[in-house]
Amino acid sequence: GGHALADRSGGMQHNLYFLPLPQGQGRLRPVMTTSKEKMPMIRAPNDAQRREDAWQRFYRIAPRPTACPYCRGLRICWDGSSVRSASLRAGDATRFIPRIPQRRAKCGACRRSWIVRPPGLVAHKHYQLCVVAKAVSDYLFGEGATQARIAGEHDCSERTVGRWLRWTGATAEPAALQRKILEVAVSPIVPALPKISSLARKARTAARRQMVTRAAQILSLMEVLAAALGLEPPGLRGVIERVLRDRATIATYARPLIPELAR
């Protein structure tokens, strides 16, 4: 009997088993076993076409908002539209979507307007979270990965990869994610985090090491929390989409911390 959780570390698979303790000494005791079977990297589902179709359809059928997000006024009307672009992960490639129409709503009371975005389209980010999660995961845990290589594989710049690393680590507090995992997981155990590949080469300064390690913590804990909640991978996308919903001013590069994931 007991419960098992899998973990990735240096291309090895580590299975953490929790076996019952003798009566009066607690509920579970951990036993770590290791096998040479390689664990897969985070894989973004090949759902780019499905999402694009859903975004186009949402523009045609989007319901008019019932209340203003600023003043809670009820006199809402449509106020034109705008077009934006986005990039999604489609299998092993990054797919550019040049035209995503979005409706704009306006409040008759306070006269403010806002974009009614389709579900799953993150505001203020051209590269959607499936791309960010895959790039950060590949860089942190991929053998021999460099920012230049990851940038080439995801059709972005090296600077963008570095910005994703910093942003990922700043979206949440590790302790808050661990508490949420314990609240929703069947077995109240948080698994050990995977080992960063070639950490000494990727982080030559103490500040860089702290930033890279924090990104790995948050990314891994997001995967665990998403699995516990039954959300589809990648966990970074699933958890943040579930928490943010239609709030456009949270989890931006300027304000990355998500309040619900910080306490």
C-alpha positions in Angstrom: 0.0 0.0 0.0 1.0 3.6 0.0 1.0 6.6 -2.3 3.6 7.4 -5.0 4.6 10.7 -6.6 7.0 10.9 -9.6 9.7 13.5 -9.8 12.3 14.5 -12.4 16.0 15.0 -11.7 18.9 15.0 -14.1 17.2 12.7 -16.6 16.4 10.1 -13.9 13.0 9.2 -12.6 12.6 9.4 -8.8 9.6 7.7 -7.2 8.7 9.0 -3.8 6.6 6.4 -2.0 4.7 7.1 1.2 4.2 4.0 3.4 2.2 3.8 6.6 4.0 4.3 9.9 3.5 2.1 12.9 0.5 3.1 15.0 1.1 6.3 17.0 4.0 7.5 14.9 2.1 9.5 12.2 0.4 8.5 9.0 3.1 8.2 6.3 6.8 7.8 5.9 8.7 8.7 2.7 10.8 6.1 0.8 12.7 7.4 -2.3 13.5 5.0 -5.1 15.2 5.8 -8.4 15.0 4.3 -11.8 16.9 5.2 -15.1 13.7 5.8 -17.1 13.7 9.3 -18.4 10.9 11.6 -17.4 9.3 13.7 -20.2 9.7 17.5 -20.3 6.6 19.6 -19.9 4.7 19.3 -23.2 2.1 21.8 -24.3 -0.9 20.1 -25.8 -1.3 20.5 -29.6 -4.4 22.6 -29.2 -3.4 25.8 -31.0 -6.0 25.3 -33.8 -8.7 24.5 -31.2 -8.0 27.7 -29.3 -7.8 29.9 -32.4 -11.2 28.5 -33.6 -12.7 29.2 -30.1 -11.3 32.8 -30.0 -12.8 33.5 -33.5 -16.1 32.0 -32.5 -16.2 34.0 -29.2 -16.0 37.2 -31.1 -19.3 36.3 -32.9 -21.2 35.0 -29.9 -19.7 36.9 -26.9 -22.4 38.0 -24.5 -22.6 41.6 -23.6 -21.3 42.2 -20.0 -24.0 42.7 -17.4 -22.0 45.1 -15.2 -19.1 47.5 -15.4 -15.8 46.2 -13.8 -15.0 49.7 -12.7 -18.2 51.2 -11.2 -20.5 48.2 -11.3 -22.9 50.2 -13.5 -25.5 48.3 -15.5 -25.8 50.4 -18.6 -23.4 48.5 -20.8 -23.2 48.7 -24.6 -20.8 47.5 -27.3 -18.1 50.1 -28.3 -16.4 48.7 -31.4 -13.7 46.1 -31.6 -9.9 45.7 -32.0 -7.6 43.1 -33.4 -4.5 41.6 -31.8 -2.0 38.8 -32.5 -0.7 36.0 -30.3 1.7 33.0 -30.5 0.8 29.6 -29.2 2.7 26.3 -28.9 1.6 23.8 -31.5 3.4 20.5 -30.9 7.1 21.2 -31.3 6.6 24.6 -33.0 5.4 28.1 -32.0 2.5 29.1 -34.1 1.8 32.8 -34.9 -1.9 33.8 -35.1 -2.0 37.2 -36.8 -5.6 38.2 -36.3 -7.7 37.7 -33.2 -10.7 40.0 -33.1 -11.9 41.3 -29.7 -15.0 43.2 -28.8 -14.9 46.4 -26.7 -17.6 47.2 -24.2 -18.4 50.6 -22.6 -20.2 51.7 -19.5 -22.9 54.3 -19.9 -22.4 55.5 -16.3 -18.7 56.1 -15.9 -18.0 56.1 -19.7 -15.0 53.8 -19.3 -14.4 51.0 -21.8 -12.6 47.7 -21.8 -11.8 44.7 -24.0 -14.0 41.6 -23.6 -11.3 39.0 -24.2 -12.1 35.4 -25.2 -11.3 32.7 -22.5 -7.7 31.6 -22.5 -6.3 34.7 -24.2 -3.9 36.3 -21.7 -3.8 40.1 -21.7 -0.6 42.0 -22.3 1.3 38.9 -23.5 1.9 38.1 -27.2 3.4 34.8 -26.3 0.7 32.8 -24.5 1.4 30.8 -21.3 1.8 27.5 -23.1 4.8 29.0 -24.9 6.2 30.5 -21.7 5.9 27.3 -19.7 7.5 25.1 -22.4 10.4 27.5 -22.9 11.1 27.9 -19.2 10.8 24.2 -18.6 13.1 23.3 -21.5 15.7 25.8 -20.3 15.7 24.9 -16.6 15.5 21.1 -17.0 16.9 20.4 -20.5 20.4 18.9 -20.7 22.7 21.5 -22.2 20.0 24.1 -22.8 21.0 27.7 -23.4 18.9 30.8 -23.6 20.0 31.2 -27.3 18.9 27.7 -28.2 15.6 28.0 -26.3 15.0 31.4 -28.0 15.5 29.8 -31.4 13.2 26.9 -30.7 10.4 29.2 -29.6 10.8 32.1 -32.1 11.7 34.7 -29.6 14.7 36.6 -28.4 17.2 35.6 -25.6 16.1 38.6 -23.7 12.5 37.4 -23.8 13.5 34.0 -22.4 15.2 35.8 -19.5 12.1 37.9 -18.9 10.0 34.8 -18.8 12.3 33.2 -16.2 12.0 36.3 -13.9 8.3 36.6 -14.5 7.6 32.9 -13.7 9.4 33.1 -10.4 7.6 36.3 -9.4 4.0 35.2 -10.1 3.5 33.3 -6.8 5.0 32.5 -3.4 6.3 28.9 -3.1 4.8 28.5 0.4 1.4 29.7 -0.8 1.4 27.1 -3.7 2.5 24.4 -1.3 -0.5 25.2 1.0 -2.9 25.1 -1.9 -1.5 21.7 -3.0 -2.0 20.4 0.5 -5.6 21.7 0.5 -6.6 19.9 -2.7 -4.3 16.9 -3.1 -5.6 13.5 -2.2 -2.4 12.7 -0.3 -1.3 15.7 1.8 2.3 15.5 0.6 4.3 18.0 -1.5 6.9 16.1 -3.6 10.5 17.2 -3.9 11.2 19.5 -6.7 13.2 18.5 -9.8 16.8 19.3 -10.2 17.9 22.1 -12.5 20.1 20.9 -15.2 23.7 22.4 -15.3 22.8 25.0 -12.7 26.4 26.2 -12.3 26.6 27.1 -16.0 23.2 28.7 -16.1 23.6 30.8 -12.9 27.1 32.1 -12.4 26.1 34.7 -9.8 24.2 34.4 -6.6 21.4 36.7 -7.9 21.1 34.7 -11.0 21.1 31.4 -9.1 18.3 32.7 -6.8 16.2 33.8 -9.8 16.6 30.6 -11.7 15.9 28.4 -8.7 12.8 30.4 -7.8 11.5 30.0 -11.4 12.0 26.2 -11.2 10.2 26.1 -7.8 7.2 28.0 -9.1 7.0 26.2 -12.4 7.2 22.7 -10.7 4.7 23.6 -8.0 2.3 24.9 -10.6 2.4 21.6 -12.4 1.7 19.7 -9.2 -1.2 22.0 -8.3 -2.7 21.8 -11.8 -2.6 18.0 -11.6 -4.3 18.0 -8.2 -7.0 20.3 -9.6 -7.5 18.2 -12.7 -6.3 20.9 -15.1 -4.7 20.2 -18.4 -1.0 20.9 -18.8 1.0 23.0 -18.8 0.3 23.8 -15.1 1.5 27.4 -15.4 -1.2 28.1 -17.9 -3.9 26.1 -16.2 -3.5 27.6 -12.8 -3.0 31.2 -13.9 -6.0 31.0 -16.3 -8.1 29.6 -13.5 -7.1 32.3 -11.1 -7.1 35.3 -13.4 -10.1 34.7 -15.6 -10.8 38.1 -17.1 -8.6 40.4 -15.0 -6.2 42.2 -17.3 -4.0 44.1 -14.8 -2.7 41.1 -12.8 0.3 38.9 -13.7 1.7 41.5 -16.1 5.5 41.9 -16.4 5.3 45.1 -14.3 3.0 43.5 -11.7 3.7 39.7 -11.8 2.6 38.7 -8.4 -0.9 37.1 -8.3 -2.5 38.0 -4.9 -4.4 34.7 -4.6 -1.0 32.8 -5.0 0.9 35.0 -2.6 -0.9 34.2 0.7 
